[in-house]
């Protein structure tokens, strides 16, 4: 007979998980703890530079992750992210990864047929979009994308979980991103 299995060997202490800087969310948490008030993200808006510190970015990512988790987003799910290169969309990528999900960035100016293909191919149930134009385009795809259940944009998030609950979900063996290379073939090539 085999010796009894020690189930505690599969549980990592939070301190040990935090010590490994092998995922983007862990790197963010590390910088938020060690460089709290240093600039992390900058964006020029109407000619004026907007700056977010590492602590502010971590708070934004936590809010997005908690909102997604409160609506059922969990490990292994794919999150469509559609819009221009804006801070909140990058933070959404980190939020998906923090929950063990896979961000699927999409071209905001892609034709509807390509939207439908990517949304179905990745079995997208959740999408974060930049603005009303993207909401309208995704809603237009709804009849052809039966898995899509949630579309968020801007301030549609409601923090529900504690930092510790979210931190415990982060694993380094998660797929970091799922990129679709549209326009290269009849159907997209997927790169992990």
Buried (B, 14 or more C-beta within 10 A) or exposed (E): EEEEEEEEEEEBEEEEBBEEEEBBBBEBBBBBEEEEEEEBBEBEEEEEEEEBBBBBBBBBBBBBBBBBBEBEBEEEBBBBBBBEEBBBBBBBBBBBBBBBBBBBBBBBEBEEEBBBBBBBBBEBBBBBBBBEBBBEBBEEBEEBBEEBEBBBBEEEBEBBBEBEEBBBBBBEEBEBBBBBEBEEEEEBEEEE
